[in-house]
Amino acid sequence: MNFLIVHNTYSACGGEETVVRFQKSLLEKHGHKVRLYVRAYSDMDRWLLGKAGGTFTSIFNHRSVRDLKRLLRKESFDVVLLHNLFPVISPAIIPFFKRKGVRVLQVVHNYRLFCPVGTFFTNNSICNDCLKRGREWHCMRKRCTKGVLSAASFAFKFSTIRLLNYYGGVDRFLVLNEVQADLISRYMKAGNKVSLLPNCVEVSTACNSNLSQKKLVSFVGRLTREKGFFDFLETAAKMPDYEFAVAGEKGDMPEVVIPSNVKFYGFLKGDALKEFYARSRVVLFLSKWYEGFALVVIEAMKHSTPVIAYDTLAAKSVVENGKSGFIVPNGDTDLVASCVGRLFEDSLLFETLAQNAQRRVAENYSNDKYYERLIEIVKKLN
């Protein structure tokens, strides 16, 4: 089969870019022909209206449609995998693909189909107002983007896109969790056009960790409030005798008091990140918003590192409470600290959870399992 993958990169590289690269590599490995159509957030820097132009190109971008018309004149594709389409590409390309007879699969990474900022998190708390009467215009009322004009832009473009029903042409929504599936079925009237396709990792690259050398209580990701970084620091302050470690760009860090037992390792990738997981006794995934499906969780678990996570959507479907880590109520840093202590004090418990974590990823979130699920979904479209 021939696949086209379409993605609008963000201003900073993140998990979605990782998934795009992975999909291309995985499909090519299995003998499929794959092309990428990628445009960048930074394209707006060259526009006359600058970022303000993104309000309109999010709704319709003539160049994106023109580029894809030219591409389809040269090559044929059986399936297009759509990732992020904002603010440069635009979902106006969906009806175009439908007219050309190309099957359209939308990979759902976040909640932007319902919430303009994509997180259901604003003013430091979870918010579901965009599912209520008024929908996207709550973004302007609550100033979710911190500015009146930008919030108005977000509300306008996403309400317009919803009314234009571009996404009605999607053949299948590929979601990361059951809540995304329920939201799309109910609020987009997608019915049975939803399939679960959780993220995965290459299990063969896991380090064979020496469990006795795992000493760190770790955090991996953006150093922001919604990602739980403040709660991580609060937990560190409660446990001054333990080593807390952070893999993330310190430049992203807000002004906050850092406990003396917290060490920053900077942004890590490749072998450096593997070594970091190999030295981590536990990873704290204290994200305060719903997330979609956190790669951090399965990356840690594949390296025999249990995860302590809040009971938000992203982690509790992966981490089995008491078996491969612990699930605690959102914001309960006292219980987080207690669970960390147990993993250091009870070696048998730690070893059991570490082994279970690696086994769970190998059995459920491997590349092979991802490919099997994806191809099964595609075949059912025919």
Secondary structure, 3 states (H helix, E strand, C coil): CEEEEEEEECCCCCHHHHHHHHHHHHHHHCCCEEEEEEEEHHHHHHCCCHHHHHHHHCCCCHHHHHHHHHHHHHCCCCEEEECCCCCCCCCCHHHHHHHCCCEEEEECCCCCCCCCCCCCEECCEECCHHHCCCHHHHHHHCCCCCCHHHHHHHHHHHHHHHHHCHHHHCCEEEECCHHHHHHHHHHCCCCCCEEECCCCECHHHCCCCCHHHCCEEEEECCCCCCCCHHHHHHHHHHCCCCEEEEECCHHHCCCCCCCCCEEECCCCCHHHHHHHHHCEEEEEECCCCCCCCCHHHHHHHHCCCCEEEECCHHHHCCCCECCCEEEECCCCHHHHHHHHHHHHHCHHHHHHHHHHHHHHHHHHCEHHHHHHHHHHHHHHHC
